[in-house]
Amino acid sequence: MSERFIEKRLIAMKTPEHARLVSLAARMEGVVRLQGGDPDFPTPIHIREAAIKALEEGWTHYPPNHGLPELREAIADYHGKYGTDWRASEVTVTGGSGMALFKTITATINPGDEALLPEPYYMAYSGLLNYAGARSVAAPLIEEEGYRLDAEALREAVTPRSKMIVLCNPNNPTGTVYTEEELSEIADISVDNDLLVVTDECYNELVWDGRSHRSIVAFPGMRERTIVCMSFSKTFSMTGWRLGYILAEEGLTSHIRRQPLGPRISTFVQKAGVAALKGPWEPVRAMHEEFDRRRRFLVPRLNEIEGVSCHMPEGSIFTFPSIRDLGVKSVEFAESLLKERKILVRPGVAFGEAGENHLRVPLIKPVDVLERVADAIEEQARASPRSL
């Protein structure tokens, strides 16, 4: 094959070192797979039944380009609880949050622009930005304070080339839930420097210890400069349905929709999305409680391991234990954990340089499996260079 046949941006993209662990695990049997954030719960029955009913009623034809009006209205109504006043005309339905992010980034970034990323950050952001020709500029969260925002570092990272801030709230992988004060500081930086904010809020319903989610859209001056990317995957355990959406004011929305990017989401899947938002919400609350139970088990258990420390996540479905004191890099530790213990996790370096010396361990398995995972991490920690 000639490289002449391939787009130059794709040729330039390098496969990260940690990606080979997933390929390695695919050739192994009996691996506990914790590389992603796919909840182990079935999609609630009323959502599945809504899809079946839609199929039986003949909802199998082309949907409107940007989503069923019924679903867009339900999405706009749902977000009202966060103090925002979205209209159905400002909702664009997409094939999951990944498609929402791709459409958003490629519709707003020009080659040479810079995007500011509180770090550690969800690993897809840097790849999308690089593909679009942008430069990612990290502003590390303060790990010693529980991965809190360093507003001064974020402000100092702004240059004349800065175009946007990419925010994940609650944060994947650290579990940070941004406070009202932190969101206000980000909003001020954005307004003062005329920056766009792209906010990934896929874990908005998964917050813990009495906290509540707030969207930066609700802060003064932010509605016209914020794009929200969302997914049904985590809240409703609908990862395989591939249903997400974009929220943006009509000026931004109209331009995002001009992209020649075609996939319209199956009508019966969108009907299921309406059912998810309209409830009942008891299954969501039950999943929330189980995630919390797993969190309260796993974090103390990880902190019992010599050389490992783990902050209690405030939101999301991830823990992000530090292995810095073990004297081993995250890819090396994760590879040994896979080869010797058959446990697959993401090494922290996948989430930016500030994630090095960490592992991302999701709460997507029952407690008995998570106990096995923690035991394996402890065994591997004892075999680490520092322990020898």
Protein Blocks (a to p, Z undefined) as FASTA:
>chain_A
ZZklpcfklmmpccdfklmmmmmmmmpghiacfkbccdfbdcdfklmmmmmmmmmnopab
ccdfkbpfklmmmmmmmmmmnopacdfklpccdebjklmmmmmmmmmpcghiacdddddd
dfklmmmmmmnopacddddddfknoppacfklmmmmpcfklmbdcddddddfkopacdfk
lmmmmmmmmmmnopacdddfklmmmcgehiacddfklpghklmmcccdddfklmnopmkn
opadddddfklmmmmmmpccfbdcdfklmmmmmmmmnopaklmmmmmmmmmmmmmmmmmm
mmmpghiacdddfbdjbdcddfklnopafklmmmmmmmmnopacddfklnojklgoiacd
dfkbcfklmmmmmmmmmmmmmmpmklZZ
